[in-house]
Amino acid sequence: MRALQEAAAARWQGTVGLLVLPAVVFLLVFYAFPLVRLLLVSVEAPRWSLTHYADFFTEPAYLRILTRTFRVSLTVTFCCLLLGYPTAYVLLRVSGRRRRFLLLLVIVPYLTSFLVRTYAWMVLLGPKGIINSLLLKAGLIDTPLKLLYSAVGVHVGMVHVLLPLMILPLYSVMVGIDRTLPRAAQTLGAGPLRTFLRVFLPLSLPGVRSGCVLVFLVALGFYITPAMLGGLRDSMIAMLIESQITQLVNWGFAATAAVVLLAVTLGGFSLAGRVSGMTLLVASEVAGQTVPAVTWDGIAGSRQREGRPWMPRLLHLAPVAALGRRLDAVMSAWRRRRWARLQGREMRGAGRGRAALDLYAGAVFFFLILPTFVVVPISLSAGDFLAFPPPGWSLKWYASYFSQPPWLHATLLSFQVAVVTMLASTVLGTLAAYGVLRGRLRRRTLVVSLMISPIIVPPIVIGVAIYGLLAQWNLIGRFLGLVIGHAIGSIAYVMVIVSATLAGFDRSLERAAMSLGAGPLLTFRRVTFPLIRAGVLSGAVFAFIHSFDEVIITMFISGVHVQTLPLKMWEDIRNQIDPTIAAVSSMLILLPVAWLVVLEVVQGLQRATTRAAPADSA
Amino acid sequence: MRRQAGTLTSLLGVALLGLAVGTLLVAPPGAVGQDKGKVVVQIGGGDWADANFEAYVAPFEKETGIKVVAVRDWMSIAKLKLMVESKKVELDVADIPRLHYLSAVKANYLEKIDYGVYSKAELSKIDDLSKQAYGVGAAYFSYVMAFDKRPTTWAEFWDAKKFPGPRTLRAGVYGTGAYEEALLADGVPMDKLYPMDVDRAFKSLDKIRPHVTTWWKEGAEGQQLFADKVVTLGDVFNGRIGNLQKKGMPLDIEWNQGKLQLDYWVIPKGAPNPQNAQKFIEFATRAKRQGAFSELIPYGPTNVAAFEYVKPETAKQLPTYPANLKKQFHRNEDWYAETGPGGKSNLELIIERWNRWTVQ
């Protein structure tokens, strides 16, 4: 009898595993297959030639672009860490409403269109921009600093766009650190600095690694920000790919550069290990649900959790560290005695450090949130050109938006594409997440990688890759083509967020329902789904935003007539920087705020439901 | 409580479903049918597009009843190639510079122009360079020096000590760069520019590079840089600056050593509405229409009779006005189209050279 039950359970799990099929088939056809084809184009199959690769690696100009791409990505990653780590630490220490508010300050820019954010930096950094105007007025400089169209602009813009991707995983890991450990260290005589260095920092290293890997990999594929804020020299590899196609129609070479970029990215992805788990953390955090890293690693299939973080191991190799340890031993005996004495007084000194830290984090929050909002006063300008402060106030740029059919068509189209993409990818992604976590699945890691990798594969690579396929199927410039292009990434986000939610809830509830005679479907409908509803909705929001903001893939597959809102913005920014863009941007800032309100309401209901549940059953 | 939340979810679900169904019912914008009553025209960007719309698109619709789908974007040789070779031509009319026209003709990307639809009177007034087998001249325009303080030669423009200030020059991404200007600045006389000494041009660009704030790609961008006072000196299309002057910006241009060039109206091979395209081009090269166009943006008509419809003060602002014409040179697009021993045209070679130069 028992064996029979187990066999049935196994069969059931096998069936549930099949739920990943729709998403997997979709991604194999529209994502994996085009990437393979890209590889074939780059080696000129079936003639098989490596000339494009030879061209790439022997031309100093291209190598320079490649090294520049690396250097910029590394610097940006380092800056993000420098700004992000203390900020995440401060986030950890505040609690309740304040923490929620500060988290919002990280999440809102994350959800704001990056075109808007980059545009805001153009307004801020220009020779006649806000920063230079203020500095000139204050008499600190005589001539405007070269901030825009320079490496400075590229770095500032990229750090701003990527900083949330650093803070969120850091914070997720820090939240999971057992708070009694640092306290224990202190009672054993470690000073605050030592406690931090020897206890907290090592425990937070998985977050550091996650954040750094994510920021670095995403930075490698950047296109819009360096193109808008950089000078001639600030070309990155994505721009090289684009120019090879739009200027020279050199598909072979563009494919080669794309393959190089893809190889570097995927190489980093696998070297860094469980990126999947980490991305999950990011997303789940945004969804307002903390899932300890261990949970996901346990289920994602890769169980080889390292005993110790790698960085301290490296540090231990250093002789300096060894010397330091010996000194430490002497000092700590003395400190142990001192600790007891200082208990009462400790607060004041720490208070000063704390204030400095708070100030630092405050500056970072300011940097995160404020630049985006400068577009609001610009949008209300009465002048014909960008000027700060505006010569007068008016609503004419809003009127300009609402009176121009191209803007309105583009907005409508973007909403339509985003809604359809959202529905399709929410269904596919949720099914896949359920299949991965509840079903029995062979090659689970491979399936998960396939589904989650679009988050880090540079969009320019996806765009170049799917162009050929969609052109063959006559889907360029078609509604369906756009949905397909957008769904690749959207499914990944849904999958990640729903998995996090599924992994986070108590499975015994499902088992209980089943043991009480509920069938699998009934269990899903009455137990599982209500519990993951918030996750599904968050996933849907992400899917929507991904589609609504997408510009690079869209650039390749939109054809001549079809113009989505970001595409229209991108073309206008290059063609005519009139304040209509500022008006559009100001309105777009409201979008993530609106979404967060929706999520908040739904989650509030969810909480109410779960609280009410025990009473119900009683 | 639970039921309430459930109701909410289903309500939300129904709302989303409704939205989606509604979405699917609305025809995706821009799906092109085989409708004979339509012509898809690419009209460029910025003020150029506005002028095209007002002078040609709107009156054409009114006169013929043919619906014009105006696409505000630029055509490049690459886009043309992509479109024609993949047989996904969604455009009927575009305007391209002579620089790209010659390559497009060589590559067989264009439909022949049907001069049979022209009236004799109009046709006789269109200048010869503009009457090509695969394109009809749309307008003359010129790269000129623009500034708030006057240099009169490119050599002076290159002199950052005598004429300090942030500059902008055309980026070489589409093959058009400030190469002729660089040679002029280096002392090459106007009639000895071609065949172009590309090495010398880039060496000269090296000298000005530190003083160039940014290199503009599209015409409106160059205009915007002046409007925002980001730069005080530059090589920009005369018409763009003309329109800034109309808005009261204290800017001036210098015709001396201006680089004159010509755009053609063309029909991509395989265009869905070729007959309407022919009609549109004929309409857009009529003297009266071109006169209206020049009033909107000071570019030179290819139909010389258009001067009759232009105010005298506007005429003086046009690059083809005799006094201005005399000071400028024609860019030699034939040189750009020449193919060297490697099988690549000078145009392609100079784009590659530009790409290498930028990352130096």
Contacts between the chains, C-beta under 8 A, distances in Angstrom:
chain1	res1	chain2	res2	distance
A	59	B	356	7.5
A	60	B	356	7.9
A	61	B	355	6.5
A	61	B	356	4.1
A	61	B	359	5.0
A	61	B	360	7.6
A	64	B	359	4.8
A	64	B	360	8.0
A	65	B	359	5.7
A	68	B	359	7.4
A	126	B	228	6.7
A	126	B	230	6.1
A	127	B	166	6.5
A	127	B	213	6.8
A	127	B	229	7.8
A	127	B	230	5.1
A	128	B	228	5.7
A	128	B	229	5.2
A	128	B	230	6.1
A	146	B	213	7.5
A	148	B	214	7.8
A	148	B	230	8.0
A	149	B	213	6.0
A	149	B	214	4.2
A	231	B	214	6.6
A	232	B	171	7.8
A	232	B	209	7.9
A	232	B	215	6.1
A	232	B	358	4.3
A	232	B	359	7.7
A	233	B	358	6.7
A	233	B	359	6.0
A	233	B	360	7.7
A	235	B	358	6.5
A	235	B	359	5.7
A	243	B	173	6.6
A	243	B	355	6.8
A	245	B	78	7.0
A	246	B	76	6.8
A	246	B	78	5.3
A	246	B	79	7.3
A	247	B	76	7.2
A	247	B	78	5.6
A	247	B	173	5.6
A	247	B	174	6.7
A	247	B	351	5.9
A	248	B	78	6.6
A	248	B	348	7.0
A	248	B	351	6.5
A	248	B	352	7.7
A	249	B	78	4.6
A	249	B	81	4.8
A	249	B	82	6.1
A	384	B	227	7.5
A	384	B	247	6.5
A	385	B	224	7.5
A	385	B	227	4.4
A	385	B	228	5.6
A	386	B	228	5.4
A	387	B	228	7.6
A	406	B	72	6.6
A	409	B	29	5.2
A	412	B	26	7.9
A	412	B	29	7.6
A	413	B	28	7.4
A	413	B	29	5.9
A	415	B	23	8.0
A	416	B	23	4.3
A	416	B	26	6.8
A	416	B	28	7.8
A	419	B	16	7.1
A	419	B	19	5.4
A	419	B	20	5.7
A	419	B	23	5.7
A	420	B	20	5.8
A	420	B	23	5.9
A	420	B	24	7.3
A	422	B	16	7.9
A	423	B	16	6.4
A	423	B	17	7.8
A	423	B	20	5.4
A	471	B	86	5.3
A	471	B	88	6.5
A	474	B	88	8.0
A	476	B	88	6.0
A	477	B	30	6.8
A	477	B	88	7.8
A	477	B	90	6.7
A	478	B	28	6.8
A	478	B	31	7.5
A	479	B	28	3.8
A	530	B	2	7.2
A	530	B	5	7.4
A	530	B	6	7.3
A	533	B	5	7.9
A	533	B	9	6.1
A	559	B	30	7.9
A	559	B	88	7.1
A	559	B	90	6.1
A	560	B	40	7.7
A	560	B	42	7.6
A	560	B	71	6.0
A	560	B	73	7.3
A	560	B	83	7.5
A	560	B	90	4.5
A	560	B	91	5.8
A	561	B	29	7.3
A	561	B	30	3.1
A	561	B	31	7.9
A	561	B	32	6.7
A	561	B	40	7.4
A	561	B	69	7.2
A	561	B	71	6.6
A	561	B	90	5.9
A	562	B	28	7.3
A	562	B	29	7.0
A	562	B	30	4.9
A	563	B	30	7.9
A	571	B	45	7.4
A	571	B	72	7.7
A	571	B	73	6.6
A	574	B	217	6.7
A	574	B	218	5.9
A	574	B	221	6.3
A	575	B	45	3.8
A	575	B	46	5.5
A	575	B	218	5.2
A	575	B	220	4.4
A	575	B	221	6.7
A	576	B	45	6.5
A	576	B	46	4.8
A	576	B	220	4.5
A	576	B	224	6.4
A	577	B	221	7.9
A	577	B	224	4.9
A	577	B	228	7.3
A	602	B	8	7.8
A	605	B	4	7.6
A	605	B	5	4.5
A	605	B	8	6.3
A	606	B	5	7.0
A	608	B	1	5.8
A	608	B	5	7.0
A	609	B	1	6.1
A	609	B	2	5.1
A	609	B	5	4.7
A	612	B	1	3.8
A	612	B	2	6.0
A	613	B	2	6.7
A	616	B	1	7.6
A	616	B	2	6.3
